[in-house]
Amino acid sequence: MLRQVRPAVPRSWTVMVLADRGLDARWLFRRITRLGWHPFLRINTGGTFRPTGQVRGVPLKTLVPEPGTTWQGTGIAFKGRHRQLHCTLLACWEAGYKDPWLMLTDLPPEASTACWYGLRAWIEQGFKITKRAGWQWQRTHMTKPDRAARLWLAVAVATLWLLRVGGEAEETIPASTVLDVTALVPQQPRTRCATRLRLVSVFRRGWNLILVALLDQAPLPMGRFVPEPWPAVPVPEEETCSLPGLALPQAA
């Protein structure tokens, strides 16, 4: 599947492949790197990791023992001759969360941070758009894969179009006209640097603009993709293990 997607991705893009726990196999890690992409595979906290320069592995829980701690470095993940993987481990346990994030990647520690895994939230939003919040896939009763594949292609193209139109429109909204929702709640919500609380989703904004153009018999907007900042988590200055900034070219 990854090999089929590869020809459609420009070689100038920096691609990260994010996967949830359970998809952390060595063979998958290596196949992603052979494509020129960067794996970002989340692992469970029950294993061990042998940092570079150490003889024995240490429990992952000891690297981030409590909320508010981070760790990142190179070493060997997994046990067993056929499972060992030389990689970078990124660990982050933010205050207020039940479990830490532990990711394996091929990027050097100084050029990556664990909080980039937050980009995976877009996958969940994609499921929502495909179904009840957008294209209503749950109402279909198709049983033939060929028919479903044609519909999925139309959905994919239409989704990209709406995100282009909605994203461009959102960038033109003056900051002075945006409602400050934090003033409506007793406590300010926790947000990452790359997170903006939207009252109207980019998808829905694009949908409305295209619908208005159709009703007005005006030229259809095509829009453009507007990249958002990479996720980042502020780290107190007194911490010894800080999260470095972005050191890679930004993907389009």
N, C-alpha and C positions, 0 to 999 in steps of 0.2 A: 504493500500500500504506500509506504514512504517513497519507494522508487518511482511509483506512478505519479506522485505529487511533485517530485524533484524537478522535472522539466518545466513546470509552470512557475517556479520560484526564481526570480532574477538572482544571478550569482553575486551581485553586489549587496544583497540583503544579508543582514546578520539574523540567523534563524535559531530560535530556542525551541526545543521540543519538550513541553511540560507534561509530566505524567503523574498520576496519583499513586498512592501506595499499592503495591502488588505488581507493578510493572517496572521493577528495578533490576531486571536480569542483565547479566553481563553481555549477553549476545545482543540485546536491544541497544544497550549503551554503545557498543562498538559499531553496530550498523548505522546508528544516527551519526556518529563521528565520521564514518566512511563517506557519507553524503555531504560532508562539509558543514554539518549543522552542529549545534551544541545541546546535548541532553541536559535536562533539568528534572531528574527523577527523584521523587520523594520516597523516603524509606521510613520504616517503623523505628521506634526508639528502643526495641528490645535487643538489637544486635551490638556488634563491636566495631571499632575502627582503629587501625594501627597508624598513628601519625608518622610521617617521615622522620627517620632518625631513632625511632623507638623499636625495641625488640619485640614487644608484645602489644597486642591490641588492648584497648580500654573500652569499657562499656560506654555506649553513646550517651547514656543518661548523665555520665560524669562530665561530659563536655559542656552541657548546658544544664546544670543541676537545678536551676530555679528560674522563675520568670524574671525577665530583665537582663538575662545573660546571652551572649553570642559567642560563637567560635567558628573559625574557618581555617582550613589548611589542607595540605596534600597528604596522601597516604594510601593505604590499602583497605578497601572495604570487602566485607564478606570473608568467610572461612572456606577452606578447601582448595585444593590445587586447581580445580576446574571452575571455581567460582570467584577467585580473587580478582579484584579490579583495582588498578592504579588510577586514582582520580582525585578530585577535589571535593571535600565535604564542607558544606555550608550549613551552619546551625544557628537558629535564632528562636528564642522563646520570649515573646513580648508579654508584658504585664497584662493581666486580664484574660489570658487565654489558657485553656486547659492543658494543651500539649504544645511542644515546640515544633518548628519546621526543621526537617533534616533533608537536605538535597545533595545529590551526587551530580557532578558536572565535570566537563573536561576543561573548563575555563580556569585560569589561574586565580588564586584567592584574591589577589589585589585588583582583579578586573571583574568581579562579580559579587553579588550580595544575595542573601537568602530571601529578602523581601521581593525579589523579582518573581517569585513563585505566585505572588498575588495576581499576576496577569492571568492565571488559570481561571479566575472568576468569570472571565469572558465566556468560557465554555458553558457555564451554567446559564448565563444570559442567552447564549445561542439556543440552548434547549427551550428556554421560555419563549423566545421569539418564534421558533419553529412551530410551537404549539399554541397555547391559549393566549399568549400576548401578541400574536402576530398572524401566522399563516394557518392556524387551526388544523395542523396535521392530524390531531387526534380524531377528527371527524371523518377521515378517509377510511375506506374499508378495502383497500387494494390488497390483493393476494399474489399478484404476479410481479416478480422483481423488476422486469423490464419496464413496466408501466410506472412503478414507484421510482425507478432511477430517472426517468424522464421528468417526473414531477419534482424530484429532489434537485435536479439541475436547474429547473426554472426557479425554484425557491432560493437556491444559492445565488444565482445571478441577481434576482430581485432584491435579496437581502443586501448584497454589496451596493446596489444602486441606492437603496434607501439610506444606508449608512453614509454614503458619500454625500448625499443631499443634506441629510440631517446634521452631519458633522460640520460641513461648510457653513450651514445656517447658524449653528450654535456659536461658531467663532465670531460671528458678526454681531452678537447680542452685546450691547454696552453693559459694562459691569454695574453701572448705576441703576439699571432696570431689573437686575436680578434680585429676587426676594431673599433676604437674609433669614434662612430657616432656623439658624441657631438662636435667634432672638425669641422663637416661639416655644422653645423647650427649656426646662429649668437648668439642665446641665449641658454643656457643649459636648456633642458627640465626638468620639475618637475617630480621626480620619487620617489616612496616609497622605503624603504630599501629592501623589498623583490622582487622588480621589476627589471628585467634585459631586456634591449631592444634587441630583437632577430632579426637578419636578416633572419634566417631560423627557422621556428617553430619546436618544439620538434616532433610533429606529422610528418611533412614533412621530417625531418632528419631520423626518423625511417623508413619511407616509402622508402627513397632512399637507405638506408643501406640494407634493406631486398631485394629490387629489384636487387641491385648489387650482393648480395649473390646468388640469383637465376640465374642471367646471368652467373656468374662465376662457377656455380654448386658447390658452397662452402656450408659448414654447415650453417644453418639458425641461426642468432643470436637470443637469447632469451631476453637479456637485464635484467635490474632490475630497480625498482623504486628508485629514488633519491629525498628525500624530500627537499623542499626549506624552507628557513627561514619563520617564521610567520610574517605577515605584521606588520610594526611598523612605526610610524610617529614621527620624532624628535620634541620634545617640548622644547621651550625656558626655561632656568633655572628659570627666574623670574616669570613664571606662577605659581599660587598657586595650581591649580588642574592639576597635571601631570598625564600622562598615565603610569601605572605600567608595568613592564616587565612580561614576560610569567611565570606563576606559575603552569602550568599544564604539565603533561607528553605529549611529542610530539607524535602525531598520526603517524602511519607508512605510 
